[in-house]
């Protein structure tokens, strides 16, 4: 059954409110000592060492106390890397994940969550090949 105009407007209003809440929570914290330029240089250094954007985010959080890069730079780590052409080949990264999961499943045949993860990664690889 199609939605009425009233239902559509209420959904739009809810999504706008959610976006506003997200923007409020993503404001730059005052206690961060690193400047945005320093954070970008750390991202470049970590990418040159071969870390993925996910791993870079974890390192920045754990070692440098940066809770969310997006709240400071207003862009995601992958967008910063894409701008400088430092983004890793996601197809190669997916292949490594798949190989690690296959090795793990040879030893642990009843690990059903790993089987599910393998299936999901195979879907991703298939989508990247298109």
C-alpha positions as CSV (number, residue, x, y, z in Angstrom):
1,X,0.0,0.0,0.0
2,X,1.4,3.4,-0.9
3,X,2.3,5.9,1.8
4,X,0.2,8.9,2.3
5,X,1.7,12.4,2.1
6,X,1.4,12.7,5.9
7,X,3.4,9.6,6.5
8,X,6.1,10.7,4.0
9,X,6.4,14.1,5.6
10,X,6.7,12.6,9.1
11,X,9.5,10.3,7.9
12,X,11.3,13.2,6.3
13,X,11.1,15.1,9.5
14,X,12.4,12.2,11.5
15,X,15.4,11.8,9.2
16,X,16.2,15.5,9.4
17,X,16.1,15.3,13.2
18,X,18.4,12.3,13.2
19,X,20.9,14.1,10.9
20,X,20.9,17.1,13.2
21,X,21.6,14.9,16.2
22,X,24.5,13.3,14.4
23,X,25.9,16.6,13.4
24,X,25.7,17.8,17.1
25,X,27.5,14.7,18.3
26,X,30.3,15.0,15.7
27,X,31.5,18.4,16.8
28,X,35.3,18.6,17.5
29,X,36.1,17.9,21.1
30,X,38.0,20.6,22.9
31,X,40.5,18.3,24.6
32,X,42.2,17.1,21.3
33,X,45.7,18.4,21.2
34,X,46.5,17.5,17.5
35,X,45.7,20.0,14.8
36,X,43.8,18.9,11.7
37,X,47.0,19.2,9.5
38,X,48.9,17.0,12.0
39,X,46.1,14.4,11.9
40,X,46.2,14.3,8.1
41,X,50.0,13.9,8.1
42,X,49.6,11.0,10.6
43,X,47.0,9.4,8.3
44,X,49.5,9.7,5.3
45,X,52.3,8.2,7.3
46,X,50.2,5.2,8.5
47,X,48.9,4.7,4.9
48,X,52.4,4.6,3.6
49,X,53.2,1.9,6.2
50,X,50.5,-0.1,4.6
51,X,47.6,0.2,7.1
52,X,44.0,0.1,6.0
53,X,41.7,3.0,6.7
54,X,40.0,0.9,9.5
55,X,43.4,0.2,11.1
56,X,44.4,3.8,10.8
57,X,41.3,4.9,12.7
58,X,42.1,2.4,15.5
59,X,45.7,3.6,15.7
60,X,44.7,7.2,15.8
61,X,42.2,6.5,18.5
62,X,44.5,4.3,20.7
63,X,47.8,6.1,20.3
64,X,46.9,9.7,19.6
65,X,43.5,10.1,21.4
66,X,41.6,11.0,18.3
67,X,38.0,9.8,18.8
68,X,36.7,10.3,15.3
69,X,38.6,11.7,12.4
70,X,35.4,12.8,10.6
71,X,34.4,15.1,13.4
72,X,37.7,16.9,13.2
73,X,38.5,16.9,9.4
74,X,34.9,16.8,8.2
75,X,35.9,13.9,5.9
76,X,36.5,10.2,6.4
77,X,39.9,8.6,6.4
78,X,39.3,6.9,3.1
79,X,38.4,10.3,1.6
80,X,41.7,11.8,2.8
81,X,43.6,8.9,1.3
82,X,41.7,9.0,-1.9
83,X,42.6,12.7,-2.3
84,X,46.3,11.8,-2.1
85,X,46.0,8.6,-4.1
86,X,47.2,6.5,-1.1
87,X,44.1,4.3,-0.9
88,X,45.1,0.6,-0.9
89,X,43.7,-1.8,-3.4
90,X,40.5,-3.1,-1.8
91,X,40.5,-6.1,-4.0
92,X,43.9,-7.2,-2.7
93,X,42.8,-6.5,0.8
94,X,39.7,-8.7,0.3
95,X,41.8,-11.5,-1.1
96,X,44.0,-11.4,2.0
97,X,41.0,-11.5,4.3
98,X,39.5,-14.5,2.3
99,X,42.8,-16.4,2.5
100,X,43.1,-15.8,6.3
101,X,39.5,-17.0,6.8
102,X,40.0,-20.1,4.7
103,X,43.1,-21.0,6.7
104,X,41.2,-20.4,9.9
105,X,38.2,-22.6,8.8
106,X,40.6,-25.5,7.9
107,X,41.5,-25.6,11.6
108,X,38.1,-24.7,13.0
109,X,35.5,-26.4,10.9
110,X,32.6,-25.6,13.2
111,X,33.2,-21.8,13.4
112,X,30.0,-20.7,11.8
113,X,30.5,-17.0,12.3
114,X,33.8,-17.3,10.3
115,X,31.9,-19.2,7.6
116,X,29.4,-16.4,7.4
117,X,32.2,-13.8,7.3
118,X,33.9,-15.7,4.5
119,X,30.7,-15.7,2.5
120,X,30.3,-12.0,3.0
121,X,33.9,-11.3,1.9
122,X,33.3,-13.5,-1.2
123,X,30.3,-11.3,-2.0
124,X,32.4,-8.2,-1.7
125,X,35.1,-9.6,-3.9
126,X,32.5,-10.6,-6.5
127,X,31.1,-7.1,-6.4
128,X,34.5,-5.5,-6.8
129,X,35.2,-7.7,-9.9
130,X,32.2,-6.3,-11.7
